[in-house]
């Protein structure tokens, strides 16, 4: 568990209230970074509800003084690794594959250790991690009979070819 400026609960906001990942992580589909929400995103709701809650004092202070909250990373990769959220999302990888089911987390923790082996295993056999586009951000999604087979999803997303099994850092 990494201490955060505010004890944010994905379980409450995602599973309880039904917020989509992209509400807070607005650049996840198009950018290398998933982005952390600016304070005004929090204040979209919290200017109306829980307006005097002590636990949200730092959010209100951040908004009032126009200073960003600094959210320490929970999931880190080494500095020499380049990871792009946008391309993984575009190719059908759901958030849960790397981050675990955050919708069940009262406080966010690192659910997976993102070692090179973890990444290589997925790149060598990506099919089981792929989801239909409409289910990428669905935290309750489960593969079922209606889900296309992994090989069909690999073909649909045009996954494969160059660098599928090679580490892009080692093979430039």
C-alpha positions, -999 to +999 in steps of 0.1 A: +000+000+000+013+034-009+002+063+012-017+089-008-027+125+000-063+114+003-075+078+010-092+073-024-114+042-026-118+027-061-143+003-045-166+031-035-162+052-067-160+025-093-180-005-079-203+016-057-210+046-078-202+032-112-176+057-123-158+047-155-119+045-153-117+072-180-136+098-158-105+102-137-078+087-159-088+107-189-058+102-212-056+064-208-069+057-243-047+081-262-015+087-242+014+068-228+003+079-193-031+071-178-030+105-161-041+113-126-071+134-122-068+171-117-084+184-085-113+199-104-123+164-115-127+155-078-145+187-072-171+179-099-189+159-072-172+170-040-183+206-044-218+192-039-213+162-016-191+156+014-183+193+012-171+196+048-156+161+053-123+162+070-109+134+048-113+157+018-097+188+033-066+183+011-087+182-020-105+214-011-072+231-002-057+220-035-087+234-054-088+266-034-050+273-039-048+259-074-020+235-064-022+199-077-024+170-054+006+147-058-005+111-061+025+088-056+026+059-081+013+026-070+025+007-100+060+015-112+082+002-139+120+009-140+131+042-157+145+023-187+111+008-196+088+025-220+052+016-214+023+031-234-012+027-219-029+040-250-016+012-274-024-015-248-060-002-244-063+002-282-052-035-286-078-048-262-059-051-229-082-043-200-069-024-169-074-054-147-047-074-166-020-053-150-037-034-122-059-062-108-095-056-100-093-021-086-130-019-083-127-042-052-099-021-036-109+001-007-074+015-010-053+010-041-024-015-039-001-031-064-019-062-075+008-075-099+045-072-099+053-059-134+085-077-140+100-082-175+089-118-173+053-106-166+054-085-198+071-111-219+046-138-209+018-115-221+036-105-253+043-141-261+007-152-256-015-120-256-048-136-265-060-146-230-055-109-218-075-094-247-111-083-243-138-070-268-135-032-271-168-026-253-155-045-222-120-030-218-131-007-190-157-030-175-144-040-141-170-068-137-163-084-171-157-121-173-149-142-204-180-162-213-193-182-243-202-151-262-166-138-259-146-143-291-118-168-288-084-154-279-071-161-314-100-141-329-093-111-306-056-113-316-067-111-353-093-084-346-067-061-329-039-070-354-017-081-325+016-097-334+044-094-358+074-073-350+084-071-313+056-094-302+081-117-284+111-093-282+118-067-256+117-034-274+144-020-251+169-047-260+160-049-297+160-013-310 
